[in-house]
Amino acid sequence: MRWAALVVAAGRGTRFGGPKQLIELAGAPMLLWSMRTLAQMPEVAELVVVTETEWIETIESLARTAAAGKPHAVVDGGETRQASVRKGLHALSPECEAVLVHDGARPLVRAADVRDAMAVVREGRAALLGVPVVDTIKVVDRSKRTVIRTLDRENLWAAQTPQLATVRDLRRAHLEAARSPLHATDDATLLERIGVDVEIVPGSPDNFKVTVFEDVGRAEYALRDRLQHAPGEEEVLIVEMFVDAALVDAACGEIAARGGTIDGIERDLPGGAAIRAYMTSRQYPGFVDRFESVAGGTSAVTARFSHYAARAAN
């Protein structure tokens, strides 16, 4: 599927005295961290950012930096998060088949977690990142502040972003929501409402939302720690392909031409052969289109994160 990343960065940041998405963290505006992580994923073909009118020009500059040549757009947000996402969906290209919606105030999202969630998505099935609730949750009478009941935390997860679905499903969910008084705080709620199955995929506690001032220091520390422990490294993807047996050499030649490494070939499978290879995230962009032109319509290719390795010299 052709994926788009839709990053929601609207909101005036009144608690912070200015646009929260532009607060500097570890040497860069907070919004740039998540935009760069998502845009650098080979699976993501385009980037759309939704923000406030007065910050469009500034964030357009950040988007150009993050997208590194990929198609991108920055559009004006709505009065609510729900309205902002709906506007972002209108900005997607017609070729886009699936979309991940991410909060710009979650700068520590990991590409590997996003890939795990991408693997779940198909028509009628969506996904979101989340973590199990570790605190005991009480339902409270707000006026009296007395406990009404205690929830079983074994069944409770804290929802994160990105939240992912096919474009068709998410647009339908937002269309139905626009026809009703429902105002949800996340897209999964809208998808659930129209009968789409939503699978929660384990994420990381680091993927928290910067909400109060204390979160800024926590995010700064986590980002600097991540940079310190991964200098000069890059993502390595494991790429798995299925091709007609007669096209194995051509497919392997395309992998080698990009600097990839063949890990194994199974030739005696019904209807074709399976190839497993490794490529860096720099080598992978454009590979799927090229592979399909070489291998034909009966081919299939998937890629997922494997490990980090030292960045090779150019």
NORKA-V614927 format. One record per pair of residues at least 24 apart in sequence whose ideal C-beta (glycine too) atoms are under 7 Angstrom apart, sorted by the first residue. I is the first residue (numbers start at 0). J is the second residue. If there is no record, write none. Layout:
I J
I J
//
This chain:
0 96
0 97
1 44
1 94
1 95
1 96
2 42
2 43
2 44
2 97
2 99
2 117
3 43
3 44
3 45
3 47
3 91
3 95
3 98
4 37
4 38
4 43
4 46
4 99
4 101
5 47
5 84
5 87
5 98
5 99
5 100
6 33
6 34
6 37
6 48
6 101
6 103
7 49
7 80
7 83
7 84
7 100
7 102
7 103
8 48
8 49
8 50
8 58
8 103
9 49
9 50
9 51
9 76
9 83
11 51
18 54
19 104
19 209
20 103
20 104
21 57
22 215
24 106
24 218
24 219
24 222
25 219
25 222
25 223
25 226
28 61
29 104
29 106
29 209
30 58
30 61
30 103
31 61
31 64
31 65
32 106
32 222
33 101
33 103
33 105
33 106
33 108
34 61
34 62
34 65
35 65
36 108
36 110
37 101
38 65
38 66
38 67
38 69
39 67
39 280
40 110
40 113
41 280
41 283
41 284
41 302
42 117
42 302
44 69
45 69
45 70
45 71
45 92
45 95
46 71
47 71
47 72
47 74
47 87
47 90
47 91
48 73
49 74
49 76
49 83
49 86
49 87
50 76
51 76
79 182
80 184
81 176
81 182
81 183
84 173
84 186
85 173
85 177
88 169
88 170
88 173
91 166
95 166
96 165
96 166
97 163
97 164
97 165
97 166
98 164
98 166
98 169
99 161
99 163
100 160
100 161
100 162
100 186
101 160
101 161
102 160
102 208
104 208
104 209
105 159
105 160
105 206
105 207
105 208
106 209
106 218
106 222
107 205
107 206
107 218
107 221
107 222
108 161
108 206
109 203
110 234
110 304
111 304
112 202
112 203
113 161
114 303
114 304
115 200
116 161
116 163
116 200
117 163
119 198
119 200
120 163
120 164
120 165
122 165
122 167
122 168
123 168
123 195
123 196
124 195
124 196
124 198
125 163
125 164
125 168
125 187
125 190
125 195
125 197
126 163
126 197
126 198
126 200
127 158
127 159
127 162
127 163
127 187
127 197
127 199
127 200
128 159
128 160
128 161
128 200
128 202
128 206
129 156
129 157
129 158
129 159
129 199
129 202
130 156
130 157
130 159
130 201
130 202
130 204
131 156
132 156
132 157
156 199
158 185
158 187
159 202
159 206
162 186
162 187
164 190
164 195
168 195
229 307
231 309
231 310
232 307
232 308
232 309
232 310
233 279
233 280
233 281
233 307
233 308
233 310
234 279
234 280
234 304
234 307
235 277
235 279
235 305
235 306
235 307
235 308
236 277
236 278
236 280
236 283
236 302
236 303
236 304
236 305
237 275
237 277
237 303
237 305
238 276
238 278
238 300
238 302
239 273
239 275
239 301
240 273
240 274
240 290
240 298
240 299
240 300
241 271
241 273
241 298
241 299
242 271
242 272
242 274
242 294
242 298
243 271
243 294
243 295
243 297
244 271
244 272
246 293
246 294
247 272
247 274
249 293
250 274
250 290
250 293
250 294
253 289
253 290
253 293
257 282
257 286
258 282
277 305
//
